[in-house]
């Protein structure tokens, strides 16, 4: 079985699974929230990517164990006011969720 992966493009990214491809343009991204999940002996860094209007928003969750995660995070740096120091804010202290908004389109307007 093929593991899910993230593929970046010039204009966005796609989450690719064995059954489907979910493509998202960077222009669609309204917010990105980074956080950690405690997995007993390690933490898993995750990001919720919010798209769509408030009454029909979609949230896509990616995490650091997905192939292409680092490339996707680098692509998000093109977003205005993206917090490039996000990793320091999320990673420490260990085993704390450290939920951090690393991009908010409304705050940039």
LUMNUKOL-38448 format. One line per field, with one value per atom (N, C-alpha, C, O, CB): residue number from 1; chain; x, y, z. Coordinates in steps of 0.02 Angstrom, whole numbers, plus 32768, in hexadecimal, padded with zeros to 4 digits. Last residue first. Glycine has a CB too. Layout:
# LUMNUKOL-38448
nr	[NUM | ...]
kette	[A | ...]
px	[X | ...]
py	[Y | ...]
pz	[Z | ...]
This chain:
# LUMNUKOL-38448
nr	[109 | 109 | 109 | 109 | 109 | 108 | 108 | 108 | 108 | 108 | 107 | 107 | 107 | 107 | 107 | 106 | 106 | 106 | 106 | 106 | 105 | 105 | 105 | 105 | 105 | 104 | 104 | 104 | 104 | 104 | 103 | 103 | 103 | 103 | 103 | 102 | 102 | 102 | 102 | 102 | 101 | 101 | 101 | 101 | 101 | 100 | 100 | 100 | 100 | 100 | 99 | 99 | 99 | 99 | 99 | 98 | 98 | 98 | 98 | 98 | 97 | 97 | 97 | 97 | 97 | 96 | 96 | 96 | 96 | 96 | 95 | 95 | 95 | 95 | 95 | 94 | 94 | 94 | 94 | 94 | 93 | 93 | 93 | 93 | 93 | 92 | 92 | 92 | 92 | 92 | 91 | 91 | 91 | 91 | 91 | 90 | 90 | 90 | 90 | 90 | 89 | 89 | 89 | 89 | 89 | 88 | 88 | 88 | 88 | 88 | 87 | 87 | 87 | 87 | 87 | 86 | 86 | 86 | 86 | 86 | 85 | 85 | 85 | 85 | 85 | 84 | 84 | 84 | 84 | 84 | 83 | 83 | 83 | 83 | 83 | 82 | 82 | 82 | 82 | 82 | 81 | 81 | 81 | 81 | 81 | 80 | 80 | 80 | 80 | 80 | 79 | 79 | 79 | 79 | 79 | 78 | 78 | 78 | 78 | 78 | 77 | 77 | 77 | 77 | 77 | 76 | 76 | 76 | 76 | 76 | 75 | 75 | 75 | 75 | 75 | 74 | 74 | 74 | 74 | 74 | 73 | 73 | 73 | 73 | 73 | 72 | 72 | 72 | 72 | 72 | 71 | 71 | 71 | 71 | 71 | 70 | 70 | 70 | 70 | 70 | 69 | 69 | 69 | 69 | 69 | 68 | 68 | 68 | 68 | 68 | 67 | 67 | 67 | 67 | 67 | 66 | 66 | 66 | 66 | 66 | 65 | 65 | 65 | 65 | 65 | 64 | 64 | 64 | 64 | 64 | 63 | 63 | 63 | 63 | 63 | 62 | 62 | 62 | 62 | 62 | 61 | 61 | 61 | 61 | 61 | 60 | 60 | 60 | 60 | 60 | 59 | 59 | 59 | 59 | 59 | 58 | 58 | 58 | 58 | 58 | 57 | 57 | 57 | 57 | 57 | 56 | 56 | 56 | 56 | 56 | 55 | 55 | 55 | 55 | 55 | 54 | 54 | 54 | 54 | 54 | 53 | 53 | 53 | 53 | 53 | 52 | 52 | 52 | 52 | 52 | 51 | 51 | 51 | 51 | 51 | 50 | 50 | 50 | 50 | 50 | 49 | 49 | 49 | 49 | 49 | 48 | 48 | 48 | 48 | 48 | 47 | 47 | 47 | 47 | 47 | 46 | 46 | 46 | 46 | 46 | 45 | 45 | 45 | 45 | 45 | 44 | 44 | 44 | 44 | 44 | 43 | 43 | 43 | 43 | 43 | 42 | 42 | 42 | 42 | 42 | 41 | 41 | 41 | 41 | 41 | 40 | 40 | 40 | 40 | 40 | 39 | 39 | 39 | 39 | 39 | 38 | 38 | 38 | 38 | 38 | 37 | 37 | 37 | 37 | 37 | 36 | 36 | 36 | 36 | 36 | 35 | 35 | 35 | 35 | 35 | 34 | 34 | 34 | 34 | 34 | 33 | 33 | 33 | 33 | 33 | 32 | 32 | 32 | 32 | 32 | 31 | 31 | 31 | 31 | 31 | 30 | 30 | 30 | 30 | 30 | 29 | 29 | 29 | 29 | 29 | 28 | 28 | 28 | 28 | 28 | 27 | 27 | 27 | 27 | 27 | 26 | 26 | 26 | 26 | 26 | 25 | 25 | 25 | 25 | 25 | 24 | 24 | 24 | 24 | 24 | 23 | 23 | 23 | 23 | 23 | 22 | 22 | 22 | 22 | 22 | 21 | 21 | 21 | 21 | 21 | 20 | 20 | 20 | 20 | 20 | 19 | 19 | 19 | 19 | 19 | 18 | 18 | 18 | 18 | 18 | 17 | 17 | 17 | 17 | 17 | 16 | 16 | 16 | 16 | 16 | 15 | 15 | 15 | 15 | 15 | 14 | 14 | 14 | 14 | 14 | 13 | 13 | 13 | 13 | 13 | 12 | 12 | 12 | 12 | 12 | 11 | 11 | 11 | 11 | 11 | 10 | 10 | 10 | 10 | 10 | 9 | 9 | 9 | 9 | 9 | 8 | 8 | 8 | 8 | 8 | 7 | 7 | 7 | 7 | 7 | 6 | 6 | 6 | 6 | 6 | 5 | 5 | 5 | 5 | 5 | 4 | 4 | 4 | 4 | 4 | 3 | 3 | 3 | 3 | 3 | 2 | 2 | 2 | 2 | 2 | 1 | 1 | 1 | 1 | 1]
kette	[A | A | A | A | A | A | A | A | A | A | A | A | A | A | A | A | A | A | A | A | A | A | A | A | A | A | A | A | A | A | A | A | A | A | A | A | A | A | A | A | A | A | A | A | A | A | A | A | A | A | A | A | A | A | A | A | A | A | A | A | A | A | A | A | A | A | A | A | A | A | A | A | A | A | A | A | A | A | A | A | A | A | A | A | A | A | A | A | A | A | A | A | A | A | A | A | A | A | A | A | A | A | A | A | A | A | A | A | A | A | A | A | A | A | A | A | A | A | A | A | A | A | A | A | A | A | A | A | A | A | A | A | A | A | A | A | A | A | A | A | A | A | A | A | A | A | A | A | A | A | A | A | A | A | A | A | A | A | A | A | A | A | A | A | A | A | A | A | A | A | A | A | A | A | A | A | A | A | A | A | A | A | A | A | A | A | A | A | A | A | A | A | A | A | A | A | A | A | A | A | A | A | A | A | A | A | A | A | A | A | A | A | A | A | A | A | A | A | A | A | A | A | A | A | A | A | A | A | A | A | A | A | A | A | A | A | A | A | A | A | A | A | A | A | A | A | A | A | A | A | A | A | A | A | A | A | A | A | A | A | A | A | A | A | A | A | A | A | A | A | A | A | A | A | A | A | A | A | A | A | A | A | A | A | A | A | A | A | A | A | A | A | A | A | A | A | A | A | A | A | A | A | A | A | A | A | A | A | A | A | A | A | A | A | A | A | A | A | A | A | A | A | A | A | A | A | A | A | A | A | A | A | A | A | A | A | A | A | A | A | A | A | A | A | A | A | A | A | A | A | A | A | A | A | A | A | A | A | A | A | A | A | A | A | A | A | A | A | A | A | A | A | A | A | A | A | A | A | A | A | A | A | A | A | A | A | A | A | A | A | A | A | A | A | A | A | A | A | A | A | A | A | A | A | A | A | A | A | A | A | A | A | A | A | A | A | A | A | A | A | A | A | A | A | A | A | A | A | A | A | A | A | A | A | A | A | A | A | A | A | A | A | A | A | A | A | A | A | A | A | A | A | A | A | A | A | A | A | A | A | A | A | A | A | A | A | A | A | A | A | A | A | A | A | A | A | A | A | A | A | A | A | A | A | A | A | A | A | A | A | A | A | A | A | A | A | A | A | A | A | A | A | A | A | A | A | A | A | A | A | A | A | A | A | A | A | A | A | A | A | A | A | A | A | A | A | A | A | A | A | A | A | A | A | A | A | A | A | A | A | A | A | A | A | A]
px	[7F29 | 7F02 | 7F03 | 7EE4 | 7EBA | 7F63 | 7F8F | 7F6C | 7F8C | 7FA9 | 7F00 | 7F2E | 7F5C | 7F79 | 7F58 | 7EC6 | 7EA0 | 7ECE | 7EC2 | 7E69 | 7F26 | 7F1A | 7EF7 | 7F07 | 7EF1 | 7F99 | 7F53 | 7F48 | 7F5E | 7F41 | 800C | 7FF6 | 7FAC | 7F85 | 8004 | 8020 | 805C | 804D | 8079 | 8086 | 7FE7 | 7FD0 | 800E | 802D | 7F98 | 800A | 8021 | 8006 | 800C | 806E | 800D | 7FE4 | 7FF6 | 7FF1 | 7F98 | 8055 | 8072 | 804F | 806F | 80BB | 804F | 802F | 804B | 8057 | 7FE4 | 80E1 | 80AB | 808F | 80B4 | 80C4 | 814E | 8112 | 80DB | 80AC | 8124 | 81CD | 81B5 | 8175 | 8169 | 81EB | 81AA | 81C5 | 81A8 | 8172 | 81B8 | 81DE | 81EF | 81B9 | 819B | 8231 | 819A | 81C2 | 81D1 | 81D0 | 8203 | 815B | 8134 | 815B | 813F | 811C | 81BA | 817F | 8159 | 813A | 8151 | 8212 | 822A | 81EF | 81F3 | 8255 | 81BD | 81D6 | 81EE | 81E0 | 820F | 81A1 | 816D | 8189 | 8170 | 813F | 81E5 | 8200 | 81D1 | 81D7 | 820D | 819B | 81D4 | 81F6 | 821F | 8207 | 80FB | 812A | 8162 | 815A | 8106 | 80C7 | 80D0 | 8106 | 813A | 80E3 | 80B2 | 80B1 | 80B2 | 809E | 8074 | 8079 | 808A | 8082 | 804F | 8060 | 80C3 | 8087 | 809B | 80C8 | 805A | 8138 | 8127 | 80E8 | 80DB | 811B | 813D | 8162 | 8154 | 8161 | 81AC | 8103 | 80D7 | 80FB | 80DA | 80BE | 8173 | 8146 | 8119 | 8109 | 811C | 81A3 | 81CC | 81A1 | 81A9 | 8207 | 813D | 8147 | 8172 | 8167 | 8169 | 8151 | 8113 | 811C | 8105 | 80D9 | 81CE | 81C7 | 8187 | 8186 | 81C6 | 81AC | 81DB | 81D6 | 81DA | 8223 | 8151 | 813C | 816B | 8153 | 813C | 8177 | 8168 | 8154 | 8147 | 8132 | 8130 | 8161 | 814B | 8112 | 8169 | 80FE | 80E9 | 8122 | 8142 | 80A9 | 8127 | 813A | 8124 | 8135 | 811D | 80F3 | 8139 | 814E | 8184 | 8163 | 804E | 807D | 80C2 | 80CC | 8065 | 7FB3 | 7FF0 | 801E | 8015 | 8013 | 7F08 | 7F3D | 7F77 | 7F6F | 7F24 | 7E98 | 7EC2 | 7EFC | 7F1D | 7EDC | 7DF9 | 7E39 | 7E5C | 7E42 | 7E2F | 7D8A | 7DA7 | 7DEA | 7E0E | 7DB0 | 7CF5 | 7D3D | 7D50 | 7D2B | 7D5C | 7C7C | 7C8A | 7CD4 | 7CEE | 7C6F | 7C73 | 7C39 | 7C43 | 7C18 | 7BFD | 7CEF | 7CE1 | 7CA6 | 7CA5 | 7CD3 | 7D2D | 7D0C | 7CFB | 7CF8 | 7CCD | 7DCE | 7D86 | 7D6C | 7D90 | 7D62 | 7E48 | 7E34 | 7DE8 | 7DC6 | 7E4A | 7ECD | 7E87 | 7E7B | 7E9E | 7E73 | 7F2E | 7F2B | 7EE2 | 7EBC | 7F51 | 7F85 | 7F42 | 7F41 | 7F51 | 7F0B | 8014 | 7FF9 | 7FB3 | 7FA7 | 8027 | 807F | 8048 | 8036 | 8046 | 800A | 80FB | 80EA | 80B5 | 80BE | 8129 | 80F4 | 80E9 | 80D3 | 809E | 80B4 | 8169 | 8135 | 8130 | 8161 | 8145 | 8183 | 8197 | 815C | 8124 | 81AF | 814A | 8193 | 81AD | 81E6 | 81B4 | 80B9 | 80D8 | 8124 | 813C | 80CA | 809C | 8097 | 80BF | 80E1 | 80B1 | 804A | 8073 | 8068 | 8030 | 8063 | 8050 | 802B | 805C | 8090 | 8003 | 8061 | 807E | 804B | 8021 | 80BE | 803D | 803A | 805C | 8071 | 7FF0 | 8007 | 8036 | 8031 | 8021 | 807F | 7F94 | 7FA0 | 7FCE | 7FBF | 7F5C | 7F70 | 7F97 | 7FA5 | 7FBF | 7FDA | 7EEE | 7F14 | 7F3A | 7F28 | 7EE6 | 7EC4 | 7EAF | 7ED9 | 7EE6 | 7E66 | 7EF1 | 7F03 | 7EF0 | 7F09 | 7F4E | 7EDF | 7EA6 | 7EB3 | 7E83 | 7E92 | 7F5B | 7F29 | 7EEC | 7EC8 | 7F14 | 7F99 | 7FAC | 7F7A | 7F71 | 7FF3 | 7F26 | 7F4D | 7F5F | 7F38 | 7F26 | 7F26 | 7F13 | 7F42 | 7F7F | 7F16 | 7EE9 | 7F14 | 7EF8 | 7EBC | 7F1B | 7EE9 | 7EC5 | 7EF4 | 7F20 | 7EB0 | 7ED1 | 7EFF | 7ED6 | 7EA6 | 7F27 | 7EB2 | 7EA0 | 7EDA | 7F0D | 7E64 | 7EDE | 7E9B | 7E8D | 7E60 | 7E69 | 7F5C | 7F51 | 7F0E | 7F06 | 7F54 | 7F75 | 7F6C | 7F62 | 7F5E | 7F30 | 7FBC | 7FB1 | 7FAD | 7FDA | 7FEA | 7F9B | 7FA1 | 7F8D | 7F54 | 7F75 | 7FF2 | 7FBF | 7FCF | 8009 | 7FBB | 8007 | 801C | 7FE3 | 7FA9 | 8033 | 8036 | 8018 | 8034 | 8070 | 7FCE | 8077 | 803E | 801D | 7FEC | 800B | 80DE | 80EC | 80B4 | 80BF | 80F8 | 80C5 | 80C7 | 80D8 | 80DF | 8083 | 80E6 | 80E0 | 80E6 | 8106 | 8117 | 8095 | 80BA | 80B0 | 8077 | 80A1 | 8098 | 8088 | 80B4 | 80F1 | 8092 | 804F | 8087 | 806D | 8034 | 80BB | 8021 | 8011 | 8050 | 8080 | 7FDE | 8066 | 805E | 804B | 8061 | 809F | 801A | 803F | 8031 | 7FF7 | 802D | 802A | 8000 | 802C | 805D | 7FD0]
py	[880E | 883E | 8884 | 88B1 | 8827 | 87B8 | 87D8 | 880F | 8839 | 87A4 | 8780 | 87AC | 87D1 | 8805 | 8783 | 872C | 8766 | 8798 | 87D4 | 8750 | 86C5 | 86F3 | 8733 | 8769 | 86D1 | 868D | 86A2 | 86D8 | 8711 | 86BC | 8617 | 8640 | 864E | 8621 | 861C | 85DB | 85EF | 8616 | 8631 | 85B2 | 85CC | 85E3 | 85FD | 862E | 861B | 8541 | 8583 | 8592 | 856A | 8585 | 84D9 | 84EE | 8536 | 8563 | 84E6 | 8487 | 84C4 | 84DB | 84EE | 84B8 | 840B | 8413 | 844F | 844A | 841A | 83C2 | 83F4 | 83FF | 83FC | 8438 | 8372 | 8353 | 8385 | 8373 | 832A | 83F1 | 83B0 | 839B | 83AF | 837B | 84A2 | 8469 | 8427 | 8427 | 846F | 8490 | 8495 | 84B7 | 84E7 | 84BA | 848B | 8452 | 8455 | 8421 | 844F | 8507 | 84C9 | 8491 | 846B | 84B3 | 856A | 8575 | 8535 | 852D | 85A9 | 8537 | 8544 | 854B | 8534 | 8583 | 8537 | 84F8 | 8501 | 84D6 | 84DD | 85BE | 8593 | 8555 | 8541 | 857D | 8624 | 860A | 85D8 | 85C8 | 8644 | 8652 | 8627 | 860A | 85DD | 864D | 866B | 866C | 863A | 85FE | 865B | 86CB | 8688 | 868B | 86AA | 8654 | 8746 | 8744 | 86FD | 86F3 | 8768 | 86F9 | 8737 | 872E | 8713 | 8771 | 865F | 8682 | 86C1 | 86BE | 8654 | 861F | 8652 | 8679 | 86AF | 8630 | 85BC | 85F9 | 8630 | 866B | 85EA | 854E | 857B | 85BC | 85EE | 8559 | 850B | 852C | 855E | 8592 | 84F8 | 84D4 | 8506 | 852C | 8568 | 84E3 | 847A | 84B1 | 84E7 | 8523 | 8497 | 8424 | 844A | 8485 | 84BC | 841C | 83F0 | 8416 | 8440 | 8479 | 83E7 | 83AA | 83E2 | 840E | 844B | 83C9 | 8347 | 8378 | 83B5 | 83ED | 8357 | 82E2 | 8323 | 8358 | 8391 | 831B | 825D | 826F | 82B1 | 82B7 | 8237 | 8275 | 826E | 8284 | 82B8 | 8299 | 8296 | 8254 | 8247 | 8213 | 821F | 8313 | 830E | 82C9 | 82C3 | 8321 | 8326 | 831E | 830D | 82FC | 82E6 | 837B | 835A | 8353 | 8376 | 8382 | 838B | 8383 | 835D | 8328 | 835D | 8401 | 83C9 | 83C5 | 83F8 | 83D0 | 843A | 8436 | 83F7 | 83C0 | 8436 | 84AD | 846B | 846E | 84A0 | 844F | 850E | 8504 | 84BA | 848F | 8526 | 854C | 850E | 84FE | 84E5 | 8510 | 85C1 | 8596 | 8553 | 8528 | 85B9 | 85FE | 85E9 | 85B9 | 858D | 8626 | 85B9 | 85EC | 85D1 | 8594 | 8607 | 8566 | 8570 | 85A7 | 85C0 | 8530 | 8518 | 8537 | 8540 | 8525 | 850B | 84FA | 850E | 8530 | 855F | 853C | 847C | 84AE | 84BC | 8490 | 8496 | 8450 | 8452 | 848B | 84C4 | 845B | 83EF | 8430 | 8425 | 83F8 | 8451 | 83A2 | 83A1 | 83E9 | 8419 | 837E | 833D | 8381 | 837C | 8359 | 83A8 | 82D0 | 82D3 | 831A | 8330 | 829F | 829A | 82C8 | 82C4 | 82B7 | 8311 | 8200 | 8234 | 8262 | 8254 | 8215 | 81AE | 81B5 | 81EA | 81FF | 8174 | 81DE | 81BD | 81C8 | 81E9 | 8173 | 823D | 81F6 | 81CC | 819D | 81E9 | 82D2 | 82A9 | 8260 | 8246 | 82B8 | 833C | 8308 | 82DE | 82CA | 82DB | 83EC | 83A9 | 837B | 8390 | 83AD | 8465 | 844B | 8407 | 83EC | 8445 | 84ED | 84B8 | 84A4 | 84CD | 84CF | 8524 | 851D | 84E1 | 84AA | 8514 | 8596 | 855A | 855B | 858B | 8556 | 85D9 | 85D7 | 8595 | 8563 | 85DF | 85DA | 8611 | 8613 | 8649 | 860A | 85AF | 85A5 | 85E3 | 861A | 8595 | 85CB | 85B2 | 85AF | 85AC | 856D | 85EA | 8620 | 860B | 8637 | 8634 | 8571 | 859C | 85D5 | 85EF | 85B7 | 84F0 | 852A | 8552 | 8555 | 8556 | 8443 | 8482 | 84B8 | 84B0 | 847C | 839F | 83D8 | 8419 | 8424 | 83E0 | 8303 | 833F | 837B | 8387 | 8338 | 826C | 82A4 | 82E1 | 82F2 | 82AE | 81C1 | 8203 | 8234 | 8228 | 821E | 8142 | 8149 | 818C | 8191 | 813C | 814D | 8118 | 8122 | 810C | 80D4 | 8200 | 81BF | 818C | 819D | 81C0 | 829D | 8265 | 8224 | 8214 | 8260 | 8340 | 8306 | 82CB | 82C6 | 830D | 83C4 | 8390 | 835A | 8348 | 8372 | 8478 | 8435 | 8404 | 8419 | 8434 | 8506 | 84E8 | 84A4 | 8498 | 84E3 | 8535 | 855C | 853E | 855A | 8562 | 84E0 | 8528 | 854F | 8585 | 8542 | 8459 | 8474 | 84BE | 84D8 | 8469 | 83C7 | 840F | 8422 | 8400 | 8433 | 8340 | 8356 | 83A1 | 83B9 | 8330 | 82D0 | 8315 | 8327 | 831E | 8346 | 822C | 825A | 829E | 82A6 | 8240 | 818C | 81D0 | 81FA | 81EE | 81F0 | 80F5 | 8122 | 8167 | 817B | 8126 | 806E | 80AD | 80D9 | 80E3 | 80D1 | 7FC5 | 8000 | 803F | 8043 | 8000]
pz	[8130 | 8107 | 8123 | 8107 | 8102 | 8186 | 8154 | 812E | 810F | 8124 | 81CF | 81F3 | 81C3 | 81D5 | 8225 | 8170 | 8188 | 81AB | 81A7 | 81B6 | 8163 | 812B | 8143 | 812C | 80F3 | 81CA | 81CE | 8199 | 81A1 | 8215 | 8203 | 81CB | 81D4 | 81E4 | 8186 | 827A | 8255 | 8215 | 81F5 | 8245 | 8316 | 82D4 | 82B0 | 82C5 | 82D9 | 8379 | 8363 | 831D | 82EF | 8362 | 8404 | 83CA | 83B9 | 83E3 | 83D9 | 8460 | 8443 | 8404 | 83D3 | 8434 | 84A6 | 8465 | 843E | 8402 | 846D | 84EB | 84F1 | 84AB | 847A | 8512 | 84D5 | 84F0 | 8502 | 8526 | 852C | 84E9 | 84D1 | 84F6 | 852F | 84DA | 84D7 | 84F9 | 84DF | 84C2 | 8544 | 842D | 8474 | 849B | 8482 | 847C | 83AF | 83C6 | 8412 | 8433 | 83A0 | 8397 | 839D | 83BE | 83E6 | 8359 | 838E | 83B9 | 83C6 | 83FB | 839A | 832F | 8374 | 83A4 | 83DE | 8375 | 82BE | 82D9 | 8321 | 834C | 82AD | 829C | 82B7 | 82DA | 830E | 8280 | 8263 | 82A3 | 82C3 | 82FE | 82D3 | 81FA | 81EB | 8229 | 8224 | 81C2 | 81E5 | 821D | 8211 | 821B | 8260 | 815C | 8177 | 81AD | 81A3 | 813F | 811D | 8167 | 8184 | 81BD | 8180 | 8088 | 80AD | 80F8 | 810F | 8094 | 8056 | 806D | 8094 | 80BD | 8098 | 8043 | 8011 | 8026 | 800A | 7FCD | 80A1 | 80B0 | 807E | 808C | 80B2 | 806A | 808F | 80A1 | 80AE | 80CF | 8039 | 8009 | 802D | 8011 | 7FE3 | 80B1 | 808D | 805B | 8053 | 8068 | 80C9 | 80F8 | 80D8 | 80E4 | 8139 | 805C | 8062 | 8091 | 8082 | 807B | 807D | 803F | 8041 | 802A | 8002 | 80F2 | 80F5 | 80B7 | 80BC | 80FD | 80BD | 80F0 | 80F1 | 80F0 | 8135 | 8068 | 804A | 807C | 8069 | 8019 | 80BC | 808A | 806A | 8054 | 8054 | 8162 | 811C | 80EF | 80FA | 810E | 81DF | 81C6 | 817F | 8162 | 81F4 | 81FF | 81EC | 81D3 | 81B6 | 8225 | 81B4 | 81EC | 81D2 | 8198 | 821C | 8193 | 817D | 81B9 | 81EB | 8143 | 817C | 81AD | 818C | 816F | 81EB | 8144 | 812F | 8160 | 816D | 80E4 | 8152 | 8175 | 815E | 8163 | 81C3 | 8109 | 8109 | 812D | 8128 | 80C0 | 8125 | 8125 | 8125 | 813D | 8162 | 8111 | 80EE | 80ED | 80BC | 80A8 | 8154 | 8157 | 8132 | 8134 | 813B | 8136 | 817B | 817F | 81AA | 81A6 | 809A | 80C2 | 8107 | 8111 | 809E | 807F | 8079 | 80A6 | 80D1 | 8088 | 80EC | 80AE | 80AF | 80DA | 8071 | 8159 | 8154 | 8111 | 80FF | 818F | 8190 | 815B | 814D | 8139 | 811A | 821C | 8200 | 81CE | 81DF | 8237 | 8235 | 8220 | 8205 | 81DD | 81EA | 82B1 | 8281 | 826E | 8291 | 82A0 | 82F4 | 82DF | 82A8 | 8276 | 82C7 | 8376 | 832E | 831D | 8334 | 8317 | 83F1 | 83DB | 8390 | 836E | 83F3 | 844E | 841E | 8412 | 8426 | 83DA | 84A9 | 84AC | 847C | 8481 | 849E | 849C | 84D6 | 84D9 | 8507 | 84D4 | 843B | 842B | 845E | 844B | 83E4 | 8435 | 8461 | 8450 | 8457 | 84AC | 83AC | 83CE | 83F6 | 83DD | 839A | 8396 | 839F | 83BF | 83E7 | 83CA | 8312 | 8356 | 8359 | 8326 | 836E | 82AC | 82BA | 8304 | 832F | 82A9 | 8239 | 8281 | 828B | 8276 | 82A9 | 81BF | 81CE | 8219 | 8233 | 81A3 | 8156 | 8194 | 8198 | 8179 | 81D2 | 80D2 | 80FE | 813E | 8159 | 8110 | 8032 | 8078 | 80A1 | 8094 | 8080 | 7FAC | 7FD2 | 801D | 8044 | 7FB8 | 7F7A | 7F7D | 7FA5 | 7FBE | 7F37 | 7F71 | 7FA9 | 7FB1 | 7FE8 | 7FA0 | 7F46 | 7F32 | 7F70 | 7FA0 | 7EFE | 7F55 | 7F75 | 7F5B | 7F5B | 7FC3 | 7F2E | 7F1E | 7F3C | 7F3C | 7ED1 | 7F58 | 7F6F | 7F65 | 7F8D | 7FBB | 7F0D | 7F11 | 7F22 | 7EFF | 7ECE | 7F45 | 7F2B | 7F2F | 7F50 | 7F50 | 7F6E | 7F52 | 7F32 | 7F08 | 7F87 | 7FA2 | 7F71 | 7F4D | 7F14 | 7F92 | 7FA7 | 7FC7 | 7F8F | 7F55 | 7FF9 | 7FB3 | 7F86 | 7FAF | 7FD6 | 7F51 | 7FBC | 7FE8 | 7FBD | 7FA6 | 802A | 7F6F | 7F6A | 7F9D | 7FA7 | 7F22 | 7F64 | 7F78 | 7F6D | 7F62 | 7FC2 | 7F04 | 7F3F | 7F4F | 7F4A | 7F35 | 7E94 | 7EAC | 7EEB | 7F04 | 7E76 | 7E75 | 7E77 | 7E98 | 7EB4 | 7E30 | 7EEB | 7EA8 | 7EAE | 7EE5 | 7E83 | 7F4E | 7F46 | 7EFC | 7ED4 | 7F6F | 7F94 | 7F59 | 7F52 | 7F51 | 7F19 | 8017 | 8004 | 7FC9 | 7FCB | 8040 | 8029 | 8023 | 800F | 7FFA | 7FF0 | 806E | 8059 | 8055 | 8079 | 808A | 802B | 8063 | 8049 | 8013 | 808D | 7FD7 | 7FD1 | 800D | 8020 | 7F90 | 8000 | 8000 | 8000 | 8025 | 803D]
